[in-house]
């Protein structure tokens, strides 16, 4: 039984090590996002997600330390921070974290499925089967930020120097790239009016304000004035490629957390094996006898010991 318990304890510590490594990787990746310039695609969202990732990773690292301490002191039953109490606290947090991860995994899976369906049916748009594809929940968040970044960078003197326009020039149609629509080519109005096939900021704002991207009032012609709509499917493919490995990491964390909950429950329920004398006492074969502690005659009392007082009385 003790060997099985030791194996369970080693398994829990191994799971903690795996979770710690994942947390450290997330911390490093989040630090790169916060310190790098390649998050210009959507700097605000990247920074927010990275901050939350750092916070969650810090909690995970602290949680793994508590779990390891609880496993090491598992058989300790006395004290405010005994092994079982630490393991119970650890188990509560792990269960809470698993619930959050399941919720996050479901949201991520639904988002990926929606993006995948949109990309698979993009060639069918305009047909009787798929007349149009309205924006989903994620696109309603991405589209305004993409348009804002596009028009703001387009109004700078050298838009191609930023990460965002480098990405646009590589993936988006030529009609909206920096070489066609930037100020360097004499567009002094800074895209406030339509210049050929270039996106128009005013017309795009009007389309977004009228919610032309929704199913109830979908307007393809109005949305063509928006930078995001012109590069919609390339953007979704990029987001899908970025989210897919994150979803895999979430699945891995969920499996690790499930194993940790199972192993922690076994460690909490474990009681050390009784020796032979304890077993005999519990079965009633032997009766536990407690010896009373004898007073220490070497300790002096007020007026001396009993023997010294009797000797002094005889002398008198």
TIMI-917574 format. One record per residue: residue in three letters; z, y, x of N, C-alpha, C in turn. Coordinates in steps of 0.001 Angstrom, whole numbers, plus 500000, padded with zeros to 6 digits. Atoms other than C-alpha are relative to their C-alpha. Layout:
N
ALAZYXZYXZYX...
END
This chain:
316
UNK500000498796500827500000500000500000500000501262500867UNK499928498841499114500849502379502838498650500251500672UNK501317499832499392497454501701504431499014500623499008UNK500854499411501024495691502491501172500309501479499829UNK499607498598500127497667505710500870499500500816501184UNK500506499296498813496753506651504434498495500209499909UNK501446499861500159493079506013503652499659501099498992UNK500212498952501004493281508201500536500274501376500600UNK499645498726499360494974510916502578498889500455500954UNK501102499667499087492218510763505209498761500448499215UNK501131499611500826489588510935502462500137501416499470UNK499760498648500502491182514069500999499818501030501101UNK500153499062498884491347515740504402498533500142500396UNK501429499928499690487701514837505047499274500876498987UNK500601499147501034486728516424501717500341501471500237UNK499602498626499688488688519531502720499194500555501173UNK500802499569498848486816519664506022498581500364499557UNK501357499721500502483452519457504215499982501313499221UNK499938498765500786484509522209501806500200501211500909UNK499787498910499048485700524346504723498702500360500712UNK501270499740499327482353523954506499499035500740499082UNK500867499310500957480475524965503350500447501452499833UNK499465498643500156482764527984502955499657500863501206UNK500328499240498790482192529044506569498516500365500029UNK501436499706500053478418528769506118499720501139499033UNK500180498926500988478627530944503000500510501325500544UNK499458498775499401480804533470504867499017500597500995UNK500962499515499011478278533694507708498757500568499325UNK501190499522500710475316534011505320500270501315499273UNK499657498764500709477103536673503262500157501163500973UNK499867498957498985477986538588506409498646500495500488UNK501350499602499582474334538571507472499334500869498941UNK500590499205501083473292539895504067500587501406499988UNK499347498702500066475858542702504142499694500866501208UNK500235499231498780475048543711507718498519500175500312UNK501422499960499682471272543136507710499246500969499122UNK500862499084500753468387545208506424498993499248499152UNK500986500775500743466438542367504852500376499808498535UNK499601500115501397468311542697501548499434501152499157UNK500556498867500727466185545696500504499234499580498754UNK500684500481501205464437543522497920500799500394498761UNK499093499526501051467449544237495703501363500151500648UNK498825499840499146470168545639497942501303499939499204UNK498767499945500780472746546292495217500428498613499533UNK499680501347500481472533542791493742500405499091501146UNK499667500823498839472535541143497165501397500310500509UNK498682499623499502475605543094498238501105499542499051UNK499004500449500975477466542304495012500223498496500086UNK499898501458499894476689538591495242500656499587501309UNK499425500332498698477598538535498932501497500287500028UNK498572499683500051480940540226498267500766498934499229UNK499361501062500782481796537680495572500011498684500774UNK500065501232499201480658534861497865501056500012501094UNK498959499892498978482962536132500619501385499773499402UNK498701500162500652485889536334498194500259498550499638UNK499833501396500404485326532836496810500163499097501213UNK499887500805498782484854531409500308501379500145500635UNK498649499808499486488137532973501432501031499220499200UNK499095500781500848489907531383498457499868498510500311UNK500223501414499686488312528021499295500657499618501316UNK499384500293498705489463528204502913501522499927499874UNK498548500036500227493020529029501813500396498743499237UNK499720501185500810492869526217499275499978498728500847UNK500070501191499149491849523664501892501235499878500895UNK498786500031499179494811524652504068501180499485499186UNK498914500463500875497203524159501131499865498497499743UNK500216501420500250495624520774500396500375499140501190UNK499655500765498791495994519585503988501508499970500226UNK498537499971499855499643520710504138500667499092498983UNK499444500877501027500356518934500872499803498532500336UNK500251501390499624498746515725502148500882499563501161UNK499155500338498839500669515838505433501443499770499574UNK498608500090500456504014516368503655500113499263498668UNK500082500662501301503146514039500783501301499325499589UNK498808500775500352506296511862500909501266500840499994UNK498831499121500046508616514850501243500261500392498559UNK499678499741501400510411515210497925501008501134499823UNK498989498959500081512996517863498754499435501307500520UNK500445498693499561512569521576499225499065500658499003UNK500855499249500919510682524314497406498522499728500232UNK501401500230499658507450523489499209499806498567500454UNK500178501416499687507533519725499163498530499616499835UNK501392500429500044504334517724499479499456499893498600UNK500484500179501366504086516884495786499773501337499305UNK500172498683500617504559520506494713498754500696500536UNK501203499409499418501900521703497143498737499347499444UNK501163500717500533499514519020495902499741500370498545UNK500180499596501405500141520022492263499362501385499908UNK500602498662499967499381523684493032498536499906500417UNK501360500222499496496332522560494958499095499420498913UNK500789500658501045495156520356492081499626500969498891UNK500275499025501057495430523170489526498848500919500400UNK501055499097499535493268525489491626498670499276500136UNK501248500753499844490722522764492370499348499741498646UNK500540500223501345490332521941488663499394501294499450UNK500520498711500445489913525648487855498675500322500688UNK501218499729499248487324525994490598498854499100499547UNK501036500918500472485440522926489356499418500471498667UNK500474499488501289485246524397485838499058501187500213UNK500852498852499708483819527643487257498664499557500603UNK501222500492499375481310525713489378499084499325498975UNK500805500627501052480174523684486364499299501060499156UNK500596498897500769479624526894484408498881500667500792UNK501009499374499152477734528431487313498785499091500176UNK501094500949499859475671525274487771499134499937498755UNK500759500027501254474677525230484089499132501247499869UNK500767498754500070473632528899484207498825499971500976UNK501068500073499007471653528309487394498901499033499601UNK500992500987500431469946525211485995499122500559498879UNK500775499415501088468889527046482838499042501072500520UNK500862498961499427467540529952484903498829499389500753UNK501072500660499253465558527659487207498994499334499069UNK500905500631500971464136525738484242499104501037499325UNK500779498943500633463043528999482627498922500523500952UNK500982499521499017461360530220485824498900498960500205UNK500978501065499786459675526853486338499020499907498832UNK500882500046501173458316526840482781499025501174500018UNK500866498826499943456966530374483227498896499818501036UNK500992500196498947455216529486486481499000498902499632UNK500903501093500379453784526266485047499009500420498920UNK500849499601501126452315528070482026499338501360500203UNK500574498674499771451129531297483654498481500004499783UNK501454500058500170447490530125483554499586499847498537UNK500302500180501416447735529492479812500218501272499179UNK499731498757500724448691533082478938498704500536499387UNK501175499509500721446286534508476360499355498950499121UNK500539501070500834445529531137474809500798499893498710UNK499282500200501256446559530005471361501324499285500221UNK498766500735499699449176527759472942501076500914500567UNK499051499055499383450822530487475070499350501380499974UNK500623498671500059449661533932473886500597500979501002UNK499325499160499006452235535657476114501344499361500337UNK498683500500499587455479534956477946500930501194500152UNK499069498871499881458254537499477285500967499790501166UNK499048500072498893460802538300479971501243499228499566UNK498760500706500296463795536000480132501189500837500468UNK498766499272499679467396536960480873499998500517501424UNK500016499589498599466914537064484638498984501108500242UNK501032498995499791463694539074484468500408501359499448UNK499521498722500536465384541717482338500874500733501005UNK499173499396498950467689542292485313499151500373501210UNK500796499793498791465103541995488085498981501123499817UNK501128499090500204462260544042486545500354501480500235UNK499697498572499769463986547492486382500310500305501469UNK499655499751498599465325547143489914498770499908500896UNK501239500125499229461979545970491286499159501265499848UNK500791498793500242460202548922489657500612501217500694UNK499326498863499362462809551391490918499792499973501512UNK500204500110498555462567550085494486498552500314500378UNK501422499788499699458781550143494366499655501484499986UNK500396498590500118458387553715493155500792500885500964UNK499228499215499040461208555052495347499436499855501412UNK500548500214498660459783553451498493498592500564500117UNK501369499493499977456269554515497537499968501500500259UNK499933498555499834457377558151497595500496500405501379UNK499610499684498632458546557914501201498755500141500861UNK501150499729499143456343558897504097499432498717500596UNK500449501256499403456220555414505626500619498822499246UNK499404501081500797456929552830502895499916498643500681UNK500191501309499380455645549965505037501075499665501027UNK498957500250498997458601550375507436501172499217499422UNK498901500719500634461012548827504891499645498562499692UNK500209501424500276461488545144504128499303499808498662UNK500529500195501348460615545591500464498478500112499986UNK501449499831500048457101546929500993499270499033500920UNK500605501064499196456441544430503732499811498755499139UNK500109501149500910457145541762501117498909500242498966UNK501017499661500995454959543568498542498604499847500602UNK501323500076499362452052543838500990499593498566500299UNK500299501387499661452306540141501762499735499144498764UNK500050500898501150452682538684498260499307500587498768UNK500472499398501251451531541178495625498514500352500078UNK501431499657500018447977542152494536499692501242500841UNK500413498875499150446041544583496746500060501318499243UNK500046498782500804445842547064493880501324500753499966UNK498695499327500028449562547853494195500641500070501383UNK499428500011498659450071547547497953500044501399500598UNK499794498707499345451015550342500312498703500636500450UNK501255499450499521447506550714501680499173500650498907UNK500768499453501123446179551582498210500724501146499313UNK499264499093500887448961553545496536500976500942500707UNK498974499195499346451051555298499217499547501445500180UNK500294498589499755451262559021500033499075500175501188UNK500826499880498809449507558349503337498519500044499654UNK501392499998500425446273557924501365499680501193499077UNK500297498759500708446475561397499793500482500059498570UNK499501499977501373448339560556496602501201500949499926UNK498960498987499899450343563802496500500878500064498754UNK499198499968501225451567563347492932501098498943500019UNK498949501013499827453782560496494160500065499044498819UNK500104501038501015452570558105491505500561500410498636UNK499560499572501330453568560234488529498880499865498970UNK501122500275500901450097559680487059499276498769500512UNK500686501219499621447904556616487075498858500317500965UNK501028499817498989445703556384490149499196498710500091UNK500789501217500001443146553722489368500832498826499495UNK499247501204500372444793550299489308501445500036500470UNK498619499913499518448054551476490919500973500113498829UNK498985499841501051451230551178488829500359501467499818UNK499638498627500334452268554383487095501465500056499591UNK498559499957500244455928555342487112500324500484498593UNK499706499458501335455905557440483934499611499013498903UNK500442500973501005453890554891481971500880498757500013UNK499109501171499896456112552100483279501346500287499341UNK498723499639500627459284553941482250499882499976498483UNK500210500005501451457819554390478771499943498569499466UNK500103501397500443456991550674478538501354499298500037UNK498691500640499900460445549596479727500961500549498957UNK499119499402501006462217552038477400499684499495498596UNK500388500520501312460235550725474423500164498487499903UNK499756501451499937461163547165475488498735499205499677UNK501279500672500209457542546088475639499984498591500583UNK499932501322499376458649542994477561500635498965499072UNK499357500929500920460459541452474561498969499347499083UNK500910500743500866458903538936472201499639500790498751UNK500228499276501251459261541239469209498949501093500139UNK500973498918499824457142544027470696499250499913501303UNK500631500210498695455365542518473673498662500734500078UNK501207499200499814452667544828475046499514499806501436UNK500509500324498671450685543454477979499374501220500667UNK500672498836499422448635546644478478500998501025500513UNK498988499041499557451737548816478687500730499497501238UNK499267500566498868453468546459481122499184499977501283UNK500831499994498796450488546525483504500226501246500850UNK499671498799499231451675549991484552501256499816500855UNK498767500262499248454845548422486002499705499131501218UNK500212500738498757454982547151489568500458498555499861UNK499492501368500118457087544136488643499020499120499236UNK500879500823500825454665542939485969498735499602500765UNK501187500305499212451723543153488372500277498906501035UNK499631501001498988453621540976490856501034499037499430UNK498954500754500708455650539033488295500117498564500496UNK499935501436499709454743535455489148500312499736501475UNK499631500136498593454948535919492922501489500275500199UNK498566499696499920458386537467492449500830498842499474UNK499268501137500558459547534606490243499952498796500936UNK500095501106499046458257532071492775500943500220501178UNK499077499671498902460229533874495499501452499760499569UNK498636500182500505463400533926493372500322498519499842UNK499801501447500179462946530236492540500270499317501338UNK499815500596498672462621529310496222501355500368500599UNK498700499573499484465782531299497006501149499352499238UNK498915500525500828467839529921494124500134498483500087UNK499965501465500006466913526244494480500985499422501021UNK498990500524499073468909525601497702501426500392499623UNK498661499587500455471834527581496261500498499048498924UNK499638500947501052471785525288493239500389498655500598UNK499647501256499330471842522267495563501387500082500634UNK498667499807499407474880523701497359501075499940498918UNK499042500039501105476632524204494013500241498563499546UNK499844501406500362475967520554493131500859499268501015UNK499209500655498953477367519414496483501471500374499882UNK498617499545500151480499521528495983500651499341498795UNK499464500649501197480945520053492491500379498551500288UNK499691501387499648480781516486493854501232499930500900UNK498849499979499093483247517341496627501281500318499239UNK498820499638500788485648518999494166500434498851499099UNK499650501156500831485467515977491850500716498931500808UNK499330500971499138486365513662494728501391500476500394UNK498696499446499617489208515983495749501004499880498851UNK499091500131501152490668515964492225500477498559499865UNK499640501413500115490590512157492107500991499583501099UNK499131500389498878492157511713495563501351500695499924UNK498729499267500106494786514398494964500887499386498927UNK499219500660501046495867512721491724500637498710500493UNK499431501236499442496347509436493581501158500302500945UNK498926499665499059498436511113496275501243500499499272UNK498846499496500752500639512866493709500772498850499357UNK499356501127500684501348509585491886500591498978500971UNK499527500997499031502142507704495098501493500171500259UNK498601500030499596505777506728495821500146499042501180UNK499841500879498838506849505266499169500561498632499599UNK499553501365500265507459501493499213501483499856500360UNK498573500206499738511170500543498907500193498879501017UNK499666501089499086512736498493501658500777498917499236UNK499378501147500661514510495165500932501331500378499357UNK498688499634500540517995496650500441499880500844498742UNK500196499173501192516715499257497978499497499166498830UNK500483500874501053514870496579496032501129499149499411UNK498879500803500487518023494409495806500952500831499153UNK499119499120500777520072497368494578499375500294498637UNK500660499671501259517474498256491917499938498810499053UNK500042501198500845517294494657490660501390499524499592UNK498640500374500362521099494398490434500576498858500808UNK499467501084499166521477491657493037501125500503500885UNK498973499373499185523489493982495223500478501268499314UNK499421498780500541525781496814494284500170500976501149UNK499902499009498944525542499968496288501441500521500074UNK498632499525499781528954500837497724499968501235500869UNK499913498765499236529788504258498947501390500129500610UNK498723499833499296532515504714501515500432501444499933UNK499465498650500034534774507641501063500231500497501413UNK499857499416498683534877509940503973501476500224500319UNK498601499872499608538204509651505781500231501341500668UNK499706498705499357539922512842506851500112499830501511UNK499964500036498544539618513581510511501395500405500463UNK498633499725499570543096513294512000500048500936501200UNK499994499117498840542006515239515004500021501456499606UNK499979498618500437541685518354512914501431500433499753UNK498639499473500168544842520424512952500107500721498681UNK499709499255501225546420521827509804501050501032500314UNK499002498966499794548705524730509329501375499355500232UNK498691500566499656552043523843510986499889498712500795UNK500170501213499223550562520931512943499718498812499129UNK500263501215500740549762517375511951501296499421499475UNK498822500639500588552057515145509949500860499343501088UNK499263500679498949553045513180513067500775500982500856UNK499299499011499166553903516283515068501147500638499257UNK498899499395500762555997517722512230501204499046499948UNK498895500969500033558040514466511991500705499940501337UNK499372500029498672558642514462515740500881501229500205UNK499219498774499860559867518044515678501258499936499146UNK498823500089500872562230517244512769501044499073500626UNK499068500903499367563788514276514653500695500663501176UNK499388499315498859564362516437517689501065500982499548UNK498997499061500483566216518959515646501244499276499500
END
